[in-house]
Amino acid sequence: MQRGPPGSDQLQQFEQLCKEISRSMTLNEEVASKLSALFPSRFEMARQATEKGGVRKYVFRPSNRVVWTVLGRRSEYEILPTVSFCSCDDFFFNVLQGKVFLCYHLLAQRLAVALDGVEELEKPDDAYEPLMAQWRRPPPGRLRPSYLEVVEDVREVAFEALNETQGLSSRELHMRLVTSGFEIPSSRNLAMALSSDPKGRFRHTGKLWFALQPSSDKKQT
């Protein structure tokens, strides 16, 4: 039986439950119990953040740039839903270390989307840089993982590496990228970046990663 990238089983269960929530537009106790089992302690904090309107989608005009944040207990945290990243301490100390799959801010964002409970805020473009500087300022003594700043560069190099081989395991690909100079915390984080590639350039068979022809190129052939 083939298995997906690291953490994919848990993510698939979570996404299925979010679909159930979206269909009914409510979070019933049966679904809540399943989510609590998947994410002990963090689910309740995520539900509270969602119920309090803490999930925010900033849209900057006229550029239409979008930034997601979640209001936590100590700060407003920037999140990148497509790569499952959050700027909070829980993400840095626990998610990146493989102790848990998602922090509660990421859970809250997905719950809010399913429940149509996102607070959308419009801001002028000249507010973008000051707000980003505020959200991305790390606490003293903590460095933000650099691979999140260059995730597309990581994908480009991974795509080239896979094109040169007959497939690589997550660990092999991770080691190749690390030796190329990228600071990627783990093969699991790399798998998240490749799985969420908007160009659909990667396929995981359960053991190996392979490069696919980008969807934009397929249309031209």
Secondary structure, DSSP 8 states (H G I E B T S, - for coil): ----STTHHHHHHHHHHHHHHHHHTS--HHHHHHHHHHSTTHHHHHHHHHHTT-EEEEEEETTTEEEEEEE-SSSEEEEEGGGTEE-SHHIIIIITTTS-S--HHHHHHHHHHHTT--EEEEEEGGGHHHHHHHHT---TT----GGGTTHHHHHHHHHHHHHTSS-B-HHHHHHHHHHTT---S-HHHHHHHHHT-TT--EEE-SS-EEE---HHHHHH-
